Amino acid sequence: MKKSELTFSVVLVPLDYIMILLAGMSAYFLRYSKFYQENIREIVFDLPFNGYFATILGVGIFWVGIFALTGLYTIGVRRKFIDEFSKIFVGCSAGLALITFLVFFKRELFDSRFIVLAAWILAILYVSIGRFIMRKIQQYFVKRGYGIKRVVVIGNDKTTKNIIFEIENNLSLGFKIVKFFEELNESVRDKIGNMDKEVDEVILADPNISRRESLKLLDICNELHITYKYAADIFNARTINVDITMMNSIPVIEIKRTPLDGWGRVVKRIFDIFGSLFFIILLSPVMIIAAIAIKLDSRGPIFFTYSRIGEQGKPFTFIKFRSMTKNAHKLRFDEEFLKEQENMRDGTPMMKFKNDPRITRVGKFIRKTSIDELPNFFCSLIGTMSLVGPRPHEPEEVEKYQKRHKKVLTLKPGITGLAQISGRSDLDFEDEVKLDTYYIENWSLKLDLQILFKTPFVVLRKRVRG
């Protein structure tokens, strides 16, 4: 571990604490400001600042403790900002739950709901800003060689190329590749063994390298005090969820298809209902504007419905904002479009078209920004879809599925999902199925929240690139 990693991680603790205090004080002064009293509501309960400040001093310590439990102070881990923001949101929300618990027993601590909610929002904002500034400071030093991790990357497959691309294009990781080997053998191990003063970490990026060779490399890294990392093969690994029951003193193991078997499915459904209602209310202005724009742009209905395959292979009605001309299915296509239509990706069942001439002007925009998919929140509300899940596929595609593909039909299709945030429409079909399978076998409410948080950023990044 480099001293710089420890330094930046330790500095985050008092920084977060200060930001939490600033959020609490800002909420207090907003509540007692002249503007609030004249335009929103008069003061009903008087809350002396001295007592309030003493309370938030203690609450701030608990919040920092919650941040620690969410992994925000893990040493040596450099996340993307969206990943860090999601943890900040979860930590602050848990802190809000703590305050709500305190108010239940002693209301005079926080007799204003405005202060509680404002402090929560401002804490998310202030802590995020503070960490963003610290991230920029860290990147400044990394660019000048301070805190750089010198790494050796080993591998020669798609996973390796993705890791190298991430290291070279994400400066916040703080890595510098000093050596690259396409394969792992005795000669490579000997070379690494002589690089103990030149390398900080070894990343075994190819998950297909044999276990025997990997263990030999691990022994060398342990001997030389070099950090050893390897890429988990989520595309080929099969995780097992088990439930053990006793039958006449004999343990009988049930292998579950997914953590959603049982109470997990109930929790996910409750989450879908409340989450869908929240997003419908939040995004209703956008949906109203989109509906008006569609009606003004071209003749035809506002919504477009068609059949998709859902849970257990059952068809359901999929609803989106109309993005094509009224009689799109009857149009004759030009030669270039027909050629692209016939060109299925790598012989897989999934067909994804570009430059479709049937798409309207408004349709291009709402597709690029995924606004056309907003009506799916109503599908999630009524239970034919879920907020997060596998991508829904067409009946014609499902007919071509092989047995290994049908695992994705275990759950309701999602408005977004692990596959969608990993590549959107550019993702290879086989990799998409493997990502959806990984999601099914490793579902958790935390994973759903992380995917939901990342989705708008993926959409925006796609919009900027497009």
PELIN-V781675 format. One record per run of one state. SS is the DSSP state (h for helix, s for strand, l for the rest). FROM is the first residue (numbers start at 0). LEN is the number of residues. If there is no record, write none. Layout:
ss:SS from:FROM len:LEN
ss:SS from:FROM len:LEN
This chain:
ss:l from:0 len:2
ss:h from:2 len:29
ss:l from:31 len:2
ss:h from:33 len:6
ss:l from:39 len:9
ss:h from:48 len:21
ss:l from:69 len:11
ss:h from:80 len:25
ss:l from:105 len:1
ss:h from:106 len:3
ss:l from:109 len:3
ss:h from:112 len:31
ss:l from:143 len:5
ss:s from:148 len:6
ss:l from:154 len:3
ss:h from:157 len:12
ss:l from:169 len:1
ss:h from:170 len:3
ss:l from:173 len:1
ss:s from:174 len:7
ss:l from:181 len:4
ss:h from:185 len:8
ss:l from:193 len:7
ss:s from:200 len:4
ss:l from:204 len:6
ss:h from:210 len:14
ss:l from:224 len:2
ss:s from:226 len:4
ss:l from:230 len:10
ss:s from:240 len:7
ss:l from:247 len:2
ss:s from:249 len:7
ss:l from:256 len:6
ss:h from:262 len:35
ss:l from:297 len:5
ss:s from:302 len:7
ss:l from:309 len:1
ss:h from:310 len:3
ss:l from:313 len:1
ss:s from:314 len:7
ss:l from:321 len:2
ss:s from:323 len:1
ss:l from:324 len:3
ss:h from:327 len:3
ss:l from:330 len:4
ss:h from:334 len:8
ss:l from:342 len:2
ss:h from:344 len:3
ss:l from:347 len:11
ss:s from:358 len:1
ss:l from:359 len:1
ss:h from:360 len:8
ss:l from:368 len:2
ss:h from:370 len:3
ss:l from:373 len:2
ss:h from:375 len:7
ss:l from:382 len:3
ss:s from:385 len:3
ss:l from:388 len:4
ss:s from:392 len:1
ss:l from:393 len:1
ss:h from:394 len:5
ss:l from:399 len:3
ss:h from:402 len:8
ss:l from:410 len:3
ss:s from:413 len:3
ss:l from:416 len:1
ss:h from:417 len:9
ss:l from:426 len:2
ss:h from:428 len:13
ss:l from:441 len:3
ss:h from:444 len:21
ss:l from:465 len:1
